[in-house]
Amino acid sequence: MGGLTGSGIRNPILNRRIAAFRANRRANVSLYLFAVLFIISVLAEFVANDKPILVWYDGKPYVPIIRTYLESEFGGDLEIEASYRDPYVAELIMKKGWMIWPPVPYRYDTIDYELDVPAPAPPSFSHWLGTDDGGHDVVALIIYGFRISVMFGIVLTVFSTIIGVAAGAVQGYFGGLVDLLFQRFIEMWSSLPSLYLIIIITSVIQPTFGLLLVVLLLFRWLSLVGVVRAEFLRVRNFEFVKAARALGVSNTTIIFRHILPNAMVSTFTFLPFILNGSIIALTSLDFLGLGLPPGSPSLGKLLAQGKANLQAPWLGITSFVVLSLMLSLLIFIGEGIRDAFDPRREAG
């Protein structure tokens, strides 16, 4: 047990990097704050929803967020899904029980037909940050939009990292003609006007989450190829690699077990910045109207509404603050990881 540190990990190099990251107060606080915001967005249905979290009716519990209940189950006449915001249904339930609502009683697609002023409505007690021009609650849009932006960025970052690392590993390990041909291909592929191609594709085909992921993945994987290739070119002639080859170890084993761990050190430092760029790409396409399908929660669409409704400054200000906070937190986390993996820096 004497070899364990406060983090409970025996690897001294990893312990030093964790300690270095924790010593960076800005990065550490940013990580915790981003984690809290992300957890809130993951639990969006329990935070912002037009259905109660729990309904207690006639001595029985009901969970509308998880299961669909008919109006007739609460004493109504219709065999349709109960609308809990309907005063008639609410009165039926309150006669024999009670309801617990989320902090924000609106989903991203809930239209408030009881607004006192035309949409977009300014911030009020009912809508803390106002509504958009469709009568949707801005807080709910931010929570759901934050989740889909981060989820999209994480998925795109993971797949682009896998492809980029694999391509750079093959290119750097084998070298020679393989490296030469791969380099020429990357030079031609990277010279293509990626933004124009993405705009053309999404304007011709109805964009979906999967389609946008594939289209952006076509160009996003290039960001890591050069880093991994350089690391493999440096390590491929080390003595331990030559010894492994002499012992008959397969190329696959050498790549994944002996060289790749060294290359992943530099790769990890780029991941937060790649995630940042992926979120910006989705937000930009949504802002241009070429992103997610209509009706999807999106920070880019909220930003576009702020541009189109200058008489409602809360839309532009809110979307700008949320995007700035999200991207700044990721940048601070990335800087902390970069410094933690730098062998010239030490914690404290």
C-alpha atoms as one frame of an Amber mdcrd trajectory, in Angstrom:
protein
   0.000   0.000   0.000   2.977   2.287   0.403   3.252   2.683  -3.358  -0.247
   4.137  -3.661  -0.716   7.878  -3.856  -3.734  10.002  -3.053  -5.227   9.081
  -6.426  -4.918   5.355  -5.661  -2.830   4.671  -8.800   0.571   2.949  -8.738
   1.858   4.401 -12.009   4.267   7.175 -10.909   4.226   8.917 -14.302   0.423
   9.051 -14.339   0.417  10.205 -10.719   2.739  13.087 -11.626   0.507  14.110
 -14.527  -2.642  13.990 -12.398  -0.914  16.048  -9.714   0.251  18.540 -12.336
  -3.273  18.889 -13.678  -4.709  19.388 -10.192  -2.063  22.000  -9.493  -3.429
  24.013 -12.401  -6.310  25.594 -10.531  -7.942  27.114 -13.601  -7.984  23.793
 -15.454  -9.164  21.885 -12.385 -12.059  24.261 -11.698 -12.969  24.270 -15.402
 -13.109  20.471 -15.436 -15.440  20.329 -12.433 -17.650  23.114 -13.785 -17.882
  21.533 -17.228 -18.667  18.154 -15.639 -21.511  19.683 -13.620 -22.981  21.406
 -16.694 -22.683  18.238 -18.744 -24.374  16.111 -16.067 -27.237  18.614 -15.882
 -27.636  18.434 -19.669 -27.550  14.613 -19.628 -30.388  14.686 -17.080 -32.258
  17.264 -19.176 -35.541  15.332 -19.034 -35.499  15.633 -15.233 -34.494  19.299
 -15.278 -36.581  20.755 -18.127 -39.723  18.910 -19.162 -43.407  19.561 -19.753
 -44.233  16.367 -17.845 -44.047  15.924 -14.063 -41.169  13.946 -12.603 -43.572
  12.070 -10.329 -47.359  11.855 -10.098 -49.069  10.371  -7.046 -52.661   9.531
  -7.908 -55.138   7.440  -5.932 -52.406   5.888  -3.810 -50.223   4.858  -6.780
 -47.001   6.400  -8.169 -46.711   7.352 -11.841 -43.538   8.427 -13.670 -44.624
  10.285 -16.831 -41.030  11.029 -17.891 -40.336   7.325 -18.304 -43.742   5.923
 -19.239 -46.739   7.209 -21.191 -50.082   7.315 -19.388 -53.544   7.853 -20.842
 -55.853  10.585 -19.664 -58.426   7.963 -18.727 -56.049   6.523 -16.109 -56.483
   9.747 -14.149 -60.260   9.828 -14.435 -60.521  11.564 -17.803 -62.739  10.640
 -20.738 -60.203  10.434 -23.597 -57.994   7.471 -24.500 -55.040   9.697 -25.402
 -51.805  10.622 -23.685 -52.434  12.826 -20.708 -51.469  16.478 -21.114 -50.332
  17.425 -17.639 -50.263  21.120 -18.455 -53.967  20.997 -19.281 -55.869  22.535
 -16.340 -58.532  19.844 -16.658 -56.023  16.977 -16.294 -54.166  18.797 -13.532
 -57.404  19.248 -11.607 -58.231  15.541 -11.950 -54.857  14.555 -10.556 -54.884
  17.072  -7.716 -58.228  15.756  -6.492 -56.668  12.419  -5.546 -52.956  13.168
  -5.395 -50.162  15.544  -6.294 -47.425  16.205  -8.870 -43.716  17.070  -8.681
 -42.585  19.212 -11.623 -39.023  19.743 -12.901 -37.373  23.095 -12.120 -38.092
  24.180 -15.721 -41.607  22.979 -16.684 -40.893  23.123 -20.427 -39.149  20.954
 -23.000 -37.178  22.411 -25.876 -40.168  21.820 -28.185 -42.884  22.973 -25.767
 -44.804  25.978 -27.090 -46.229  28.273 -24.453 -49.626  29.383 -25.756 -50.301
  31.439 -22.619 -47.724  34.173 -23.197 -48.854  37.652 -22.206 -46.822  39.252
 -24.998 -46.008  38.156 -28.545 -43.012  35.842 -28.963 -40.130  36.269 -28.483
 -41.155  37.071 -24.910 -38.688  38.786 -22.553 -37.389  37.100 -19.380 -40.036
  36.647 -16.725 -40.873  34.507 -13.708 -42.276  31.799 -16.009 -39.414  31.972
 -18.528 -36.183  32.904 -16.770 -34.365  33.771 -20.000 -37.412  34.532 -22.125
 -38.626  32.625 -25.188 -37.605  32.438 -28.826 -39.796  33.550 -31.712 -41.614
  30.200 -31.616 -42.638  30.463 -27.969 -40.060  27.911 -26.751 -38.368  28.406
 -23.399 -34.758  29.567 -23.829 -33.494  27.771 -20.699 -34.841  24.453 -22.002
 -33.313  25.132 -25.417 -29.928  25.798 -23.814 -29.987  22.643 -21.679 -30.966
  20.335 -24.552 -28.773  22.210 -27.041 -25.766  21.954 -24.736 -26.259  18.191
 -24.508 -26.557  17.560 -28.224 -23.582  19.839 -28.970 -21.302  18.095 -26.488
 -22.541  14.618 -27.490 -21.937  15.395 -31.148 -18.500  16.784 -30.377 -17.527
  13.755 -28.269 -18.662  11.219 -30.897 -16.941  13.126 -33.696 -13.765  13.490
 -31.629 -13.659   9.771 -30.778 -14.125   8.583 -34.361 -11.772  11.176 -35.836
  -9.149  10.249 -33.234  -9.421   6.547 -34.054  -9.088   7.128 -37.800  -6.388
   9.784 -37.467  -4.271   7.718 -35.068  -4.602   4.606 -37.235  -3.651   6.499
 -40.396  -0.697   8.236 -38.754   0.500   4.972 -37.202   0.510   3.104 -40.510
   2.112   6.009 -42.318   4.858   6.577 -39.753   5.636   2.951 -38.925   6.051
   1.593 -42.457   7.487   4.794 -43.974   9.010   4.622 -47.455   6.549   4.323
 -50.316   3.561   3.940 -47.967   4.440   7.214 -46.265   5.066   8.963 -49.581
   1.762   7.905 -51.169  -0.179   8.659 -47.985   1.358  12.115 -47.747   0.402
  12.953 -51.325  -3.154  11.781 -50.642  -3.397  13.875 -47.473  -2.070  16.933
 -49.286  -4.707  16.575 -52.009  -7.506  15.781 -49.549  -6.658  18.649 -47.208
  -6.545  21.103 -50.129 -10.233  20.514 -50.862 -12.539  23.355 -49.729 -14.073
  21.359 -46.897 -16.514  24.061 -45.763 -17.926  24.500 -49.259 -18.279  20.746
 -49.726 -20.075  20.411 -46.390 -22.440  23.259 -47.288 -23.164  21.707 -50.708
 -23.827  18.231 -49.276 -26.061  19.437 -46.443 -28.001  21.723 -48.801 -28.730
  18.853 -51.203 -29.426  16.097 -48.660 -31.627  16.547 -45.601 -29.060  16.721
 -42.785 -29.369  14.395 -39.806 -27.183  13.731 -36.800 -25.554  10.756 -38.514
 -25.089  12.502 -41.859 -23.446  15.534 -40.276 -21.201  13.219 -38.297 -20.048
  11.386 -41.436 -19.575  14.564 -43.483 -17.494  16.308 -40.814 -15.565  13.103
 -40.132 -14.338  13.110 -43.746 -12.062  16.050 -42.908 -11.771  16.087 -39.111
  -9.502  12.994 -38.915  -6.660  14.891 -40.602  -5.937  16.909 -37.460  -4.084
  14.077 -35.683  -2.314  12.337 -38.549   0.750  14.589 -38.560   1.323  14.318
 -34.791   1.042  10.531 -34.695   3.105  10.113 -37.872   5.945  12.200 -36.453
   5.967  10.184 -33.227   6.048   6.860 -35.091   8.830   8.071 -37.382  10.839
   8.991 -34.290  10.266   5.778 -32.335  10.327   3.184 -35.157  14.142   3.032
 -35.120  14.565   2.798 -31.348  16.393  -0.212 -29.943  13.347  -1.810 -28.299
  11.460  -1.733 -31.630  14.394  -3.327 -33.455  14.637  -5.961 -30.723  10.934
  -6.757 -31.043  11.305  -7.183 -34.793  14.318  -9.438 -34.330  12.312 -11.629
 -31.954   9.622 -12.057 -34.613   6.950  -9.876 -32.998   4.245  -8.949 -35.497
   3.917  -5.422 -36.824   0.449  -5.112 -35.299   1.755  -5.948 -31.834   4.668
  -3.533 -32.175   2.364  -0.730 -33.323  -0.308  -1.129 -30.668   1.721  -2.329
 -27.659   5.127  -0.713 -28.047   4.855   2.490 -30.093   1.245   3.654 -29.809
   1.388   4.344 -26.030   4.201   6.841 -26.707   2.204   8.523 -29.461  -0.935
   8.756 -27.310   0.825  11.173 -24.948   0.847  13.886 -27.584  -2.576  12.801
 -28.877  -4.296  13.320 -25.520  -3.184  16.939 -25.420  -5.055  17.636 -28.653
  -8.362  15.970 -27.723  -9.988  18.947 -25.882  -9.097  21.251 -28.773 -10.498
  18.772 -31.327 -13.679  18.554 -29.230 -13.818  22.345 -29.216 -13.498  22.483
 -33.000 -16.181  19.810 -33.461 -18.667  21.795 -31.372 -17.848  24.967 -33.312
 -18.385  23.125 -36.614 -21.861  21.938 -35.606 -22.777  25.362 -34.216 -21.637
  27.078 -37.416 -23.697  24.776 -39.635 -26.756  25.256 -37.420 -26.251  29.013
 -37.528 -26.226  28.859 -41.337 -29.348  26.663 -41.358 -27.449  23.655 -42.733
 -27.096  21.678 -39.514 -29.514  19.564 -37.515 -33.083  18.987 -38.776 -35.732
  21.636 -38.048 -37.110  21.381 -34.537 -33.865  20.093 -33.018 -32.441  21.970
 -30.026 -29.360  23.828 -31.151 -27.189  26.602 -29.791 -26.369  27.657 -33.347
 -30.047  28.085 -34.210 -30.576  30.068 -31.021 -27.678  32.296 -32.042 -29.255
  32.736 -35.481 -32.543  33.742 -33.821 -30.673  36.368 -31.831 -29.329  37.752
 -35.109 -32.778  37.730 -36.708 -34.528  39.276 -33.668 -32.439  42.256 -32.649
 -35.417  43.579 -30.700 -34.959  40.569 -28.363 -31.365  41.005 -27.115 -31.721
  38.222 -24.543 -31.530  35.624 -27.340 -28.180  36.761 -28.713 -26.680  37.531
 -25.316 -27.711  34.176 -23.825 -26.424  32.077 -26.724 -23.167  34.058 -26.843
 -22.548  33.644 -23.101 -23.309  29.899 -23.170 -21.074  29.231 -26.179 -18.278
  31.384 -24.774 -18.439  29.629 -21.415 -18.507  26.156 -22.956 -15.601  26.755
 -25.334 -13.544  28.615 -22.717 -13.900  25.741 -20.244 -12.732  23.260 -22.889
  -9.749  25.472 -23.761  -8.731  25.748 -20.097  -9.062  21.964 -19.671  -6.984
  21.414 -22.803  -4.262  23.739 -21.549  -4.194  21.879 -18.237  -3.829  18.513
 -19.972  -1.124  19.890 -22.242   0.881  21.204 -19.294   0.353  17.977 -17.325
   1.804  15.875 -20.155   4.759  18.238 -20.583   7.759  16.526 -18.913   9.425
  19.903 -18.340   6.676  20.956 -15.941   6.149  19.634 -12.446   3.249  19.962
 -10.072   3.494  22.822  -7.643
